[in-house]
Amino acid sequence: MIKSSFLWYTQSLSYQIQQGTVIAVIADSIACSPYDSGVPDSKHQKHRTSSHDVYDLGDEESTMDFTKSEFLAFKASFARPKYANTYRMEPYRPFEAHVIRKKAEEILKNTLQDYKYDGSNAASKCSVLSEDILAAVKDQGFDRYKYIVQVFMVEKSGQSIHIASRWVWDDARDNWVSALHETENYVTVALIIAGYYE
């Protein structure tokens, strides 16, 4: 005759803070079937203790007891959410370069219409412009894309300038847009890169 049995597992975790030392006690106990005497077998029990020094806790004594369900709930609050695979390789709404170019040129025109070039504040102006363009691009709602926005502002003084970028590229999904705003004193170029992110 085969006797059916089940195992139950309990785990309790308690911390005691006494005089600057944290003592963590993890007790695991395994018990056999309900047909036994109800006392867990000693060879199946494990007890582990460890202590770690913690300084500047004061003289207060405190004890926290966690049951298994509370401990698992506490641990689960730090877990990353898991999503089911969609097996979708394309975005629902792909990146539209012409829409972003118009939006970026409009932001450059509206923000820089009364701006006089000054080398001391041009860097801060470029960072404000890049944040505004990035916010406008994100508001368009293209899904599964990550964006890089760079803004260059150059004073006109008879020089030439060449801006180059290199990256690993997926021609089918990745895209980029440049927008230009030019006055008689300076030139502003905005470069928006949309990288597809699965």
TABELRA-V671686 format. One record per backbone hydrogen bond with DSSP energy under -1.0 kcal/mol. NH is the residue of the N-H (numbers start at 1). CO is the residue of the C=O. Records with the same first field share a line. If there is no record, write none. Layout:
NH: CO / CO
//
This chain:
8: 31
10: 29
12: 27
13: 66
14: 25
15: 64
16: 23
17: 62
18: 21
21: 18
22: 52
23: 16
24: 50
25: 14
26: 48
27: 12
28: 46
29: 10
31: 8
36: 33
44: 41
46: 28
48: 26
50: 24
52: 22
54: 20
64: 15
66: 13
71: 67
72: 68
73: 69
74: 70
75: 71
76: 72
77: 73
78: 75
100: 96
101: 97
102: 98
103: 99
104: 100
105: 101
106: 102
107: 103
108: 104
109: 105
110: 106
111: 107
112: 108
125: 121
126: 122
127: 123
128: 124
129: 125
130: 126
131: 127
132: 128
133: 129
134: 130
135: 131
136: 132
137: 133
138: 134
139: 135
141: 138
146: 195
148: 193
150: 191
152: 189
154: 187
156: 185
174: 170
175: 194
177: 192
179: 190
181: 188
183: 186
187: 154
188: 181
189: 152
190: 179
191: 150
192: 177
193: 148
194: 175
195: 146
197: 144
//
